[in-house]
Amino acid sequence: MAALIIGADKLGNIPEFLHKQGIEEIIHWDGRKKGMRKMDIPEDIGMVICLYDFLEHRLTERVKKVTKDRNIPCVFARRSISDLSKQWDRCQNCRKCLVN
């Protein structure tokens, strides 16, 4: 599965965590530029991860709408492995559509 990460300039060890969760491909957008809200989420994305402490507000609103319309799982977390892991588990229990 491919995941789109939106937010943060540097991902640190987040890609390593996601690979362990079964995410094969990671696309990263920093999410700070105003023009980002006009970008389209690629069709082959299986999940969107928003690191919300580094996102422009209107981009967050757009991501919520697009993921809901396209039925793509979307996780909102701070840029930390502990928070991402917690939110990942919540999404996995709720959606039942993520790779283990």
Buried (B, 14 or more C-beta within 10 A) or exposed (E): BEBBBBBBEEBEEBBEBBEEBEBEEBBBBBBBEEEBBEBEBEEEBBBBBBBBEBBBEEBBEBBBEBBEEEEBBBBBBBBBBEBBEBBBEEBBEEBEEBEE
